[in-house]
């Protein structure tokens, strides 16, 4: 009998412990499911998750040129 090569991980979204054979075969890794992966992505896209840092103020010199400036 071959040894069990499955690994154990904990979903960062819901905390469920799950088993997987390889990251390549478990598409939603490091999440337990596609649902948890999509919930996490949604939080990033809506700004519920942010990377801490100073706010950057946009000034005229940093602003991209407007279409009128190109003419």
C-alpha positions as CSV (number, residue, x, y, z in Angstrom):
1,X,0.0,0.0,0.0
2,X,1.4,3.4,-1.0
3,X,1.8,6.0,1.8
4,X,-0.7,8.8,2.0
5,X,1.0,11.8,0.4
6,X,-1.9,14.2,1.0
7,X,-1.0,17.4,2.9
8,X,-3.1,19.3,5.4
9,X,-3.7,23.1,5.3
10,X,-6.0,25.6,6.9
11,X,-8.1,27.9,4.8
12,X,-7.1,31.6,5.5
13,X,-10.7,32.7,4.8
14,X,-12.9,30.3,6.9
15,X,-10.4,28.4,9.0
16,X,-11.4,24.9,7.8
17,X,-8.7,22.3,7.7
18,X,-8.6,20.6,4.3
19,X,-6.4,18.0,2.6
20,X,-4.8,18.2,-0.8
21,X,-2.4,16.1,-2.8
22,X,-0.6,19.0,-4.5
23,X,-1.1,22.7,-5.1
24,X,-1.4,22.1,-8.8
25,X,-4.3,19.7,-8.3
26,X,-6.1,21.8,-5.8
27,X,-7.0,24.9,-7.9
28,X,-8.2,27.2,-5.1
29,X,-5.1,26.7,-2.9
30,X,-4.4,28.2,-0.4
31,X,-8.2,28.4,0.1
32,X,-10.4,25.3,0.8
33,X,-12.8,26.1,-2.1
34,X,-13.4,28.4,-5.0
35,X,-16.1,30.1,-2.9
36,X,-13.6,31.1,-0.2
37,X,-11.1,32.2,-2.9
38,X,-13.8,34.5,-4.6
39,X,-14.9,36.0,-1.3
40,X,-11.3,36.9,-0.5
41,X,-10.8,38.4,-4.0
42,X,-14.0,40.4,-3.6
43,X,-12.7,41.9,-0.3
44,X,-9.5,43.1,-2.1
45,X,-11.5,44.5,-5.0
46,X,-13.9,46.4,-2.8
47,X,-11.2,47.9,-0.6
48,X,-12.1,45.9,2.5
49,X,-8.5,44.6,2.5
50,X,-5.7,47.1,2.2
51,X,-2.0,47.1,2.5
52,X,-1.0,49.6,5.2
53,X,1.0,52.7,4.2
54,X,0.8,56.4,3.8
55,X,-1.8,57.8,1.5
56,X,-0.4,59.3,-1.7
57,X,-1.8,62.7,-2.7
58,X,-2.1,63.3,-6.3
59,X,-0.6,66.6,-7.5
60,X,-0.8,68.3,-10.9
61,X,2.8,67.1,-11.7
62,X,1.9,63.5,-10.9
63,X,-1.4,63.4,-12.7
64,X,-1.5,61.7,-16.1
65,X,-2.0,64.1,-19.0
66,X,-5.5,64.8,-20.0
67,X,-6.6,64.4,-23.6
68,X,-6.7,68.2,-24.0
69,X,-3.0,68.4,-23.0
70,X,-2.0,66.1,-25.9
71,X,-3.3,68.5,-28.5
